[in-house]
Amino acid sequence: KSQILSINMANNPSRLYKEVWIGLGGTQSAVYATEVSAEEYLVRP
């Protein structure tokens, strides 16, 4: 739960990226940064 709530909370302002959470079968999970275009960065899901 803490991983999911931390997504996009502390993004580095000098990079254009969004963070995504990936969980594998309830045994492993992680938050990853994915670089996006300037247009994608400005759109909030």
C-alpha positions as CSV (number, residue, x, y, z in Angstrom):
1,K,0.0,0.0,0.0
2,S,2.8,2.5,0.8
3,Q,4.4,1.9,-2.6
4,I,1.2,2.7,-4.4
5,L,0.6,5.8,-2.3
6,S,4.1,7.1,-3.0
7,I,3.7,7.2,-6.8
8,N,4.5,10.6,-8.3
9,M,4.9,12.2,-4.9
10,A,8.5,13.2,-5.1
11,N,9.3,13.5,-8.9
12,N,12.5,15.1,-9.9
13,P,11.5,18.4,-11.5
14,S,14.5,18.3,-14.0
15,R,13.2,15.0,-15.6
16,L,10.0,14.2,-17.4
17,Y,8.8,10.8,-16.0
18,K,5.8,9.2,-14.4
19,E,6.0,6.4,-11.8
20,V,4.2,3.1,-12.2
21,W,3.7,0.3,-9.7
22,I,4.1,-3.3,-10.9
23,G,3.1,-6.2,-8.7
24,L,3.9,-9.9,-9.6
25,G,1.5,-12.4,-8.1
26,G,1.4,-10.8,-4.7
27,T,5.0,-11.9,-3.9
28,Q,7.1,-9.0,-5.5
29,S,6.3,-5.4,-6.3
30,A,8.2,-2.2,-7.1
31,V,7.7,1.3,-8.3
32,Y,9.4,2.2,-11.6
33,A,10.0,5.5,-13.3
34,T,9.0,5.7,-17.0
35,E,10.2,8.6,-19.1
36,V,7.4,10.3,-21.1
37,S,7.0,13.1,-23.6
38,A,6.3,16.6,-22.4
39,E,2.6,16.3,-23.5
40,E,2.2,13.0,-21.6
41,Y,3.9,14.5,-18.5
42,L,1.3,17.3,-18.4
43,V,-1.7,15.0,-18.6
44,R,-2.8,13.6,-15.2
45,P,-4.6,10.3,-15.3
